[in-house]
Amino acid sequence: MFSPEGALDKNMKVLVVDDFSTMRRIVKNLLRDLGFTNIQEADDGSTALPMLQSGEFEFVVTDWNMPGMQGIDLLKAIRADASLSHIPVLMVTAEAKKEQIVMAAQAGVNGYIVKPFTAATLKTKLDKIFERLG
Amino acid sequence: MSSLPKIHISLEQAKLLVEYLESDQQDKANELVADIQSPINTELFAEIGKLTRQLHDSLNNFQVDSRLTDLAQADIPDAKERLNYVIERTEEAANKTMDAVEAIFPVLDTLQNQVEAINPLWEKLMTNQLSLPEFKQLCIEIDLLLKSSETETNNIRTLMTDVLMAQDFQDLTGQVIRKVIDLVIEVENGLIGMLTAFGLSSDSNQKQIKPSVGDNLVEGPIINSQKRDDVVSDQHDVDDLLSSLGF
């Protein structure tokens, strides 16, 4: 993930998970704008998990409310899997109950963005996540 | 409901009954008992008959008056289709808009690159360091830039119009959603009517709309955050909440 100089490697493999294709497209475009070039998509937690287990993803952006496996459960599965637990996870979701936000934080989410959101917010949160990890 | 007549049994009948029983004439005794009871039975059957008829009529009226059948068989399936239509239209609009936006970015990049390419020579001109051949080169490049600007800005204009037109979904989906709201109101009134008819109380003084909650407290987008104290209103609230808890 980090090149020898310690700067963030924007060529890292990113997985965008959301059951609405329009939202995946938006997030993908915003990430591309910020320099990320290696982005893949999944339409549910249940399709994302196998992709994560067989690919070498280094960052996950996920929605919460998905019909098969919810984002919160995907997050928990990532943190429970020794080969995946190191991957930073950013939640981008319309779920806005305080209890849910705390739930996500306690489950190990690295950032929580509520919809509707701005491109600036996404950039800020990404910077913060990778700053903390660096 | 009229009260049942009292059992009228005379002393003679009672004596006769005892006589039959003592002389082991069970059939006759049973017959006598039946005779005594029969006015009561007739009355009872008449009452039951009346109630049955009333119930039958009520059920018939209910089916005929209410729109239950129509609602179940036509209007609700129609509403589902309408809402699917809304999803389709909004997805289409979103994709059209994003197509236009994605087409515009390269156009802007091209313009930006061309301007940047010219800058060095232009700088030299502004600082009086430009040679004549370089000046000729600059003129050619500026000429190209002016022409391509014209083309590209026209392109952008077209694409922006596409974005504008893609917003037409709002009108169509708005109309469709209004129809579904009308249907929901009708179903709501029908249900309340049913509850009232069966004498069940319907508490219409709800103070707060309690939405349905799924696994992991999932509720979807909150539409009335000002009326609730268990949700955040925006990203600032999220950030404040998380930092207040040390995350």
Interface residues (C-beta under 8 A of the other chain):
Chain A: F20 S21 T22 R25 I26 N29 W64 N65 Q70 I72 D73 A94 E95 A96 K97 K98 E99 Q100 I101 V102 M103 A105 Y112 I113 V114 K115 F117 T121
Chain B: E91 A94 N95 M98 V101 E102 D215 N216 L217 V218 E219 G220 P221 I222 S225 D230 V231 V232 S233 D234 Q235 V238 L241 L242 L245 F247
